[in-house]
Amino acid sequence: MGIFSFGIAKSIDKMNASFNIIRTGKCYSIKNYGEVWQFEVMEIFDNNDYKIKMIDTLEEQLLSELIAFGKGEDFTFIEL
């Protein structure tokens, strides 16, 4: 059962997806080019980038690394 089947997730229109609503300590999910990533926001930087921690692997990275190749047609961004 995928996270996209739950009705409690707050969906953000993929045409208007804005990372300006991201908050520290909140968990989000991104689906892009067929891959799904779930992460917690650890820190917000002044350059509009975010330090995130993957929920499944606990690996830390920048959000910009996840979308470095652009947003695919299947791009969705939801708050968990």
One Martini backbone bead per residue (centre of mass of N, CA, C, O) as a GRO file, in nm:
protein
   80
    1MET     BB    1   0.093   0.039   0.027
    2GLY     BB    2   0.073   0.356  -0.054
    3ILE     BB    3   0.081   0.693   0.033
    4PHE     BB    4  -0.133   0.781  -0.201
    5SER     BB    5  -0.396   0.627  -0.059
    6PHE     BB    6  -0.418   0.842   0.147
    7GLY     BB    7  -0.648   1.094   0.262
    8ILE     BB    8  -0.457   1.266   0.475
    9ALA     BB    9  -0.300   1.386   0.268
   10LYS     BB   10  -0.149   1.682   0.152
   11SER     BB   11  -0.207   1.809  -0.148
   12ILE     BB   12  -0.015   1.936  -0.424
   13ASP     BB   13  -0.016   2.098  -0.693
   14LYS     BB   14   0.205   2.028  -0.949
   15MET     BB   15   0.192   2.313  -1.088
   16ASN     BB   16   0.219   2.465  -0.775
   17ALA     BB   17   0.469   2.369  -0.653
   18SER     BB   18   0.594   2.479  -0.333
   19PHE     BB   19   0.871   2.518  -0.108
   20ASN     BB   20   0.760   2.753   0.088
   21ILE     BB   21   0.590   2.543   0.290
   22ILE     BB   22   0.826   2.443   0.428
   23ARG     BB   23   0.903   2.273   0.742
   24THR     BB   24   1.054   2.219   1.020
   25GLY     BB   25   0.993   1.873   1.112
   26LYS     BB   26   0.862   1.786   0.862
   27CYS     BB   27   0.689   1.559   0.645
   28TYR     BB   28   0.764   1.428   0.315
   29SER     BB   29   0.670   1.370  -0.036
   30ILE     BB   30   0.830   1.250  -0.340
   31LYS     BB   31   0.738   1.229  -0.684
   32ASN     BB   32   0.983   1.125  -0.941
   33TYR     BB   33   1.035   0.940  -1.203
   34GLY     BB   34   0.903   0.685  -1.020
   35GLU     BB   35   1.004   0.802  -0.752
   36VAL     BB   36   1.014   0.767  -0.385
   37TRP     BB   37   1.033   1.018  -0.124
   38GLN     BB   38   1.101   1.027   0.228
   39PHE     BB   39   1.104   1.318   0.451
   40GLU     BB   40   1.288   1.533   0.669
   41VAL     BB   41   1.319   1.852   0.789
   42MET     BB   42   1.611   2.008   0.930
   43GLU     BB   43   1.687   2.259   0.726
   44ILE     BB   44   1.697   2.609   0.641
   45PHE     BB   45   1.811   2.797   0.380
   46ASP     BB   46   1.875   3.104   0.223
   47ASN     BB   47   1.890   2.951  -0.081
   48ASN     BB   48   1.630   2.758  -0.095
   49ASP     BB   49   1.731   2.522   0.079
   50TYR     BB   50   1.737   2.172   0.207
   51LYS     BB   51   1.777   1.977   0.485
   52ILE     BB   52   1.756   1.621   0.469
   53LYS     BB   53   1.586   1.317   0.595
   54MET     BB   54   1.557   1.005   0.542
   55ILE     BB   55   1.335   0.774   0.664
   56ASP     BB   56   1.465   0.490   0.570
   57THR     BB   57   1.803   0.570   0.590
   58LEU     BB   58   1.901   0.854   0.733
   59GLU     BB   59   1.988   1.024   0.510
   60GLU     BB   60   2.168   1.315   0.424
   61GLN     BB   61   2.047   1.601   0.230
   62LEU     BB   62   1.953   1.779  -0.046
   63LEU     BB   63   1.679   1.872  -0.217
   64SER     BB   64   1.820   1.954  -0.486
   65GLU     BB   65   1.915   1.657  -0.549
   66LEU     BB   66   1.627   1.538  -0.620
   67ILE     BB   67   1.573   1.790  -0.852
   68ALA     BB   68   1.819   1.819  -1.062
   69PHE     BB   69   1.640   1.687  -1.324
   70GLY     BB   70   1.372   1.779  -1.249
   71LYS     BB   71   1.022   1.766  -1.342
   72GLY     BB   72   0.805   1.540  -1.387
   73GLU     BB   73   0.489   1.434  -1.477
   74ASP     BB   74   0.473   1.276  -1.177
   75PHE     BB   75   0.485   1.512  -0.993
   76THR     BB   76   0.482   1.500  -0.631
   77PHE     BB   77   0.376   1.690  -0.328
   78ILE     BB   78   0.368   1.589   0.018
   79GLU     BB   79   0.225   1.586   0.329
   80LEU     BB   80   0.243   1.360   0.612
   0.00000   0.00000   0.00000
